[in-house]
Amino acid sequence: MKAAVCRDFSLPLTIEELNLASPNEGEVKVRIHACAICHSDLTYMDGGWGGTPPMVFGHEAAGIVEEIGNNVISVKPGDAVLVTLIRSCGHCYCCERGKFSLCETKFALDEKSPLTDMSGSIIGHGLRTAAFAEQVVVEQSQVVSIPDTMPMDSASLLSCGVITGLGAVTNTTSVLPGQSVAVIGCGGVGLNSIQGARLKSADPIIAIDLVDQKLLTARTFGATATINPLHQNTVQKINDLTNGRGVEFVFMTAGSSKAIEQGIEILARDGTIVLVGMPANGDHPDIDATVIANEGQRIIGSKMGFANLPRDIPELIELYQKGELLLDELITNRYPLADINLAIDEVREDKALRNVIVF
């Protein structure tokens, strides 16, 4: 099996052979057709969230089921599926409350990676998926069926970037029509938060980023105003757009403590800041808790948009088929696995929204 492996948290090395275990009880083997490159992969491979190399990364994927273990009831061989990092039991405290991305259960795949090298040494199962590879073995809750007619490259984006960004607006919070929204960070996740705000009829929808091209793209996805802090006074512009009140919802999709601090600075009284993007370990924002309490503001986290995959994915696909959800427009380039280093470099250098590895 060919896979991209990161050995030293720099760029991945391409190796020709890995051993992938057969699926055990409740597990599924999927042949990957497309896997998008997410900034979470880069943060992890750069050592921002710990982990022990070598590891295979990649978690935003789609493919065809090849083999299933005992007691798999959700899919069968031959099914087209999304592959996500959300692994859930469905019956723990968090799952019963609909927070499947916070599942408390430990699975066999949490204890032992299905990947080894030719000598039998363990290769890490990066982000529970390891989809920069021709095949993956995941727990059955990590896959959800999609129509055979759905393009695999566009479908793969639903596995993380879309459900994380859009779900933060539609699942984690309750944005009402006419409420003001700002999205800080207009990469793949941020653009989907903008789409979510558009679908909720928020107004204004303010996109904030340091890259002018991303701000232009944000307009396509539904932003009604844009701010580049390098060229504009963010607080003043926000006040102009909100009659001096600040923004009712700020969605932080940039994984940066400085961006979080700016988000709090533009937040309205009784406003909510939603932490969507995850900074590296140890990157701590400077927050004045007295101001937060006095202004009646809220800071909340949103893990994977609190997606309910069997419910959310069919709805998102229907929106895509109607032309109301933009997916194709998120893809900048498509690359074979052999060119994954180039694809990663482009994402790292902000030259791409989503590059997709196609098999």
C-alpha positions as a printed Julia matrix, in Angstrom:
359×3 Matrix{Float64}:
   0.0    0.0    0.0
   1.31   3.45  -0.89
   1.01   6.13   1.76
   2.42   9.5    2.77
   4.23   9.13   6.1
   5.56  11.9    8.31
   8.64  10.72  10.22
   9.9   13.91  11.81
   6.96  16.35  11.77
   8.39  18.12   8.75
   7.22  17.08   5.28
   5.99  13.55   4.68
   8.15  10.95   3.02
   6.59   8.69   0.43
   7.09   4.99   1.13
   6.0    2.2   -1.14
   4.66  -0.36   1.29
   2.71  -0.38   4.52
   0.83  -3.19   6.15
  -2.81  -2.46   6.91
  -4.66  -4.85   9.2
  -7.97  -6.36   8.18
 -11.01  -4.8    9.84
 -11.91  -6.24  13.24
 -15.36  -6.25  14.79
 -17.21  -3.02  14.05
 -14.52  -1.8   11.65
 -14.52  -0.98   7.94
 -11.83  -0.99   5.27
 -12.23   1.71   2.63
 -10.31   2.21  -0.6
  -9.69   5.94  -0.74
 -10.56   7.82  -3.93
  -9.96  11.37  -2.66
  -8.49  13.01   0.43
  -8.35  16.77   0.95
  -5.51  18.45   2.83
  -6.75  20.23   5.95
  -4.76  22.67   8.1
  -5.3   20.26  10.99
  -3.06  17.79   9.16
  -0.35  20.45   8.98
  -0.66  21.42  12.64
  -0.43  17.78  13.67
   2.48  16.9   11.38
   4.33  20.0   12.62
   4.05  18.67  16.18
   1.48  21.23  17.33
  -0.7   18.6   19.03
   1.92  16.13  20.13
   1.94  12.57  18.84
   4.71  10.08  18.15
   6.09   9.76  14.61
   6.07   8.06  12.21
   2.42   8.68  11.39
   0.15   8.69   8.36
  -2.04  11.77   8.22
  -5.1   12.74   6.17
  -8.66  12.69   7.51
 -10.94  14.45   4.99
 -11.67  11.56   2.66
 -14.11   9.64   0.48
 -13.93   6.22  -1.13
 -15.49   2.79  -1.58
 -16.0    0.18   1.14
 -13.86  -2.9    0.41
 -14.3   -5.06   3.5
 -16.25  -5.01   6.75
 -15.75  -6.67  10.11
 -18.36  -8.5   12.16
 -21.4   -6.55  13.37
 -21.04  -3.73  10.85
 -24.57  -2.72   9.95
 -24.28   0.79   8.52
 -22.46   0.01   5.24
 -21.54  -2.91   2.98
 -18.77  -3.62   0.47
 -19.2   -1.53  -2.66
 -20.85   1.42  -0.89
 -19.57   4.92  -1.63
 -18.78   6.62   1.68
 -17.28   9.61   3.42
 -14.54   8.87   5.94
 -14.3   11.2    8.95
 -12.34  11.37  12.19
 -15.55  11.34  14.29
 -15.56   8.03  16.15
 -18.61   7.55  18.36
 -20.39   4.79  20.26
 -23.86   6.33  20.21
 -24.67   5.5   23.84
 -22.2    7.24  26.19
 -23.07  10.42  28.14
 -22.02  12.75  25.31
 -23.44  10.67  22.45
 -26.84  10.45  24.11
 -26.85  14.26  24.15
 -26.0   14.5   20.46
 -22.33  15.47  21.0
 -20.9   12.6   18.96
 -17.54  14.31  18.41
 -17.04  14.27  22.21
 -17.67  10.51  22.55
 -16.1    9.12  25.74
 -15.75   5.5   24.63
 -12.33   3.98  23.94
 -12.23   1.8   20.83
  -9.74  -0.86  19.8
  -8.38   1.54  17.17
  -7.69   4.08  19.92
  -5.42   1.56  21.6
  -3.63   0.12  18.58
  -3.05   1.5   15.1
  -3.97  -0.83  12.2
  -0.81   0.31  10.39
   2.66  -1.2   10.56
   5.76  -0.96   8.41
   7.38  -3.95   6.74
   9.35  -4.76   9.92
   6.18  -4.84  12.04
   6.79  -1.5   13.78
   3.68   0.57  14.49
   2.86   3.5   12.21
   0.61   6.08  13.85
  -3.05   6.33  12.76
  -3.02  10.12  12.33
  -6.25  11.88  13.31
  -7.89   8.45  13.65
  -8.0    8.06   9.88
  -4.62   8.01   8.05
  -6.18   8.74   4.65
  -3.08   9.95   2.82
  -3.04   6.34   1.71
  -4.75   4.03  -0.75
  -6.75   2.26   1.98
  -7.85   2.92   5.54
  -9.37   0.91   8.37
 -11.73   2.9   10.59
 -14.55   2.31  13.06
 -17.96   2.02  11.39
 -19.19   5.27  12.99
 -16.53   7.09  10.98
 -18.15   6.34   7.63
 -21.44   7.47   6.14
 -22.92   6.49   2.8
 -23.13   8.99  -0.07
 -24.81   8.73  -3.49
 -22.81   6.91  -6.16
 -23.22  10.0   -8.35
 -21.53  12.31  -5.84
 -18.04  13.39  -7.05
 -15.49  11.93  -4.64
 -13.26  15.01  -4.54
 -16.13  17.32  -3.61
 -17.63  14.74  -1.26
 -14.37  14.47   0.69
 -14.69  18.11   1.77
 -17.84  17.27   3.72
 -15.8   15.01   6.02
 -14.23  17.85   7.99
 -14.04  21.37   6.59
 -17.73  21.68   5.78
 -19.22  20.0    8.83
 -16.77  21.84  11.1
 -17.25  25.33   9.69
 -20.91  25.2    8.72
 -21.87  23.08  11.71
 -20.43  25.67  14.1
 -23.11  28.04  12.81
 -26.0   25.63  12.34
 -25.45  23.11  15.17
 -23.29  24.69  17.88
 -25.13  28.01  17.92
 -28.55  29.34  17.02
 -27.91  32.28  14.7
 -31.17  34.02  13.79
 -32.01  35.91  10.6
 -30.64  39.44  10.72
 -28.08  38.79  13.44
 -24.52  39.96  12.82
 -21.75  37.44  12.21
 -18.0   37.8   11.8
 -15.74  34.97  10.66
 -12.03  35.34  11.44
  -9.99  33.2    9.05
 -11.26  32.55   5.53
  -9.68  29.21   4.71
 -11.71  26.11   3.97
 -13.37  25.98   7.4
 -14.01  29.72   7.57
 -15.67  29.82   4.17
 -18.05  27.14   5.37
 -18.9   29.17   8.46
 -19.69  31.99   6.04
 -21.91  29.61   4.05
 -23.64  28.61   7.27
 -24.29  32.25   8.14
 -25.69  32.82   4.65
 -28.0   29.82   4.99
 -29.18  31.26   8.33
 -29.82  34.67   6.7
 -27.42  36.47   9.03
 -26.7   40.13   8.27
 -24.11  41.49   8.08
 -21.72  38.6    7.41
 -18.21  39.98   7.89
 -15.15  38.08   6.66
 -11.8   38.9    8.29
  -8.47  37.66   6.92
  -4.94  38.85   6.16
  -5.05  37.62   2.54
  -6.99  39.79   0.07
  -7.64  36.9   -2.33
  -9.34  34.94   0.44
 -11.55  37.93   1.17
 -12.58  38.08  -2.48
 -13.48  34.39  -2.34
 -15.43  34.99   0.88
 -17.78  37.26  -1.06
 -18.62  34.33  -3.35
 -19.54  32.2   -0.34
 -21.82  34.81   1.22
 -19.81  37.51   2.99
 -21.47  40.93   2.77
 -18.39  42.82   4.04
 -14.67  42.1    4.32
 -11.83  43.36   6.51
  -8.08  42.95   6.12
  -6.52  43.99   9.48
  -3.26  44.76   7.69
  -4.95  47.61   5.84
  -7.99  48.54   7.94
  -8.8   49.28  11.56
 -10.81  46.19  12.41
 -12.61  47.59  15.47
 -13.56  50.82  13.72
 -14.83  48.95  10.64
 -16.85  46.55  12.79
 -18.4   49.48  14.66
 -19.3   51.12  11.35
 -21.03  47.92  10.19
 -22.9   47.26  13.46
 -23.92  50.76  14.6
 -21.23  50.66  17.25
 -22.55  47.54  18.98
 -20.02  44.95  17.86
 -20.76  41.54  16.4
 -23.31  39.18  17.94
 -21.48  36.01  16.8
 -17.76  35.7   16.08
 -16.61  32.4   14.59
 -12.9   31.83  15.16
 -11.74  29.49  12.43
  -8.12  30.69  12.53
  -6.17  28.61  15.07
  -4.37  31.57  16.64
  -4.46  33.1   20.12
  -3.99  36.59  18.63
  -7.01  36.06  16.41
  -9.04  34.98  19.46
  -8.04  38.16  21.27
  -9.19  40.2   18.28
 -12.46  38.28  18.19
 -13.2   39.24  21.79
 -12.33  42.86  21.0
 -15.08  43.09  18.34
 -17.72  41.1   20.26
 -21.0   42.78  21.18
 -22.52  42.84  24.62
 -24.34  39.53  25.12
 -22.33  38.24  22.14
 -20.88  34.78  21.57
 -17.42  33.89  20.33
 -17.18  30.35  18.95
 -13.76  28.67  18.92
 -13.74  26.51  15.79
 -10.08  26.39  14.77
  -7.7   24.87  17.31
  -4.42  26.64  18.13
  -1.3   24.58  18.78
  -0.73  23.33  22.31
   0.59  26.1   24.53
  -0.74  28.97  22.4
  -2.73  30.82  25.06
  -4.79  33.97  24.39
  -4.76  36.88  26.83
  -8.38  37.2   27.99
  -9.8   39.69  30.49
 -12.39  37.6   32.32
 -13.79  40.68  34.06
 -14.81  42.19  30.72
 -16.36  38.91  29.58
 -18.44  38.67  32.74
 -19.42  42.34  32.8
 -20.51  42.35  29.17
 -22.47  39.11  29.51
 -20.43  37.51  26.74
 -19.83  33.83  26.06
 -16.84  31.85  24.81
 -17.76  28.36  23.58
 -15.98  25.58  21.76
 -17.25  23.77  18.69
 -15.75  20.33  18.04
 -16.26  19.22  14.42
 -19.4   21.36  14.26
 -21.04  18.84  16.63
 -21.99  16.94  13.5
 -24.57  14.19  13.5
 -23.29  12.44  10.37
 -26.38  10.35   9.43
 -28.54  13.46   9.77
 -26.24  16.21   8.5
 -24.5   14.61   5.51
 -27.69  13.82   3.5
 -28.95  17.36   4.17
 -25.66  18.89   3.01
 -25.58  16.75  -0.12
 -29.12  17.87  -0.94
 -28.06  21.51  -0.54
 -25.07  20.84  -2.82
 -27.25  19.24  -5.45
 -29.58  22.27  -5.34
 -26.63  24.64  -5.8
 -27.1   26.18  -2.35
 -23.92  24.71  -0.84
 -20.64  25.41  -2.65
 -18.19  22.5   -2.63
 -16.51  22.4   -6.04
 -15.48  26.03  -5.56
 -13.43  25.08  -2.49
 -11.02  22.91  -4.48
  -7.94  24.73  -5.71
  -5.92  21.85  -7.2
  -5.98  18.07  -7.47
  -2.76  16.06  -7.1
  -1.72  12.41  -7.18
  -0.23  10.99  -3.99
   3.26  11.2   -5.49
   2.97  15.0   -5.47
   1.63  15.35  -1.93
   4.61  17.43  -0.76
   3.83  20.05  -3.41
   0.14  19.97  -2.48
   1.0   20.46   1.21
   3.4   23.31   0.46
   0.67  25.2   -1.39
  -1.73  24.85   1.55
   0.96  25.85   4.03
   1.8   28.95   1.98
  -1.86  30.02   1.67
  -1.86  29.34  -2.05
  -4.81  26.95  -1.85
  -8.15  26.66  -0.09
  -8.3   22.9   -0.39
  -5.9   20.78  -2.39
  -7.2   17.26  -2.9
  -5.15  14.1   -3.31
  -6.89  11.88  -5.87
  -6.22   8.17  -6.25
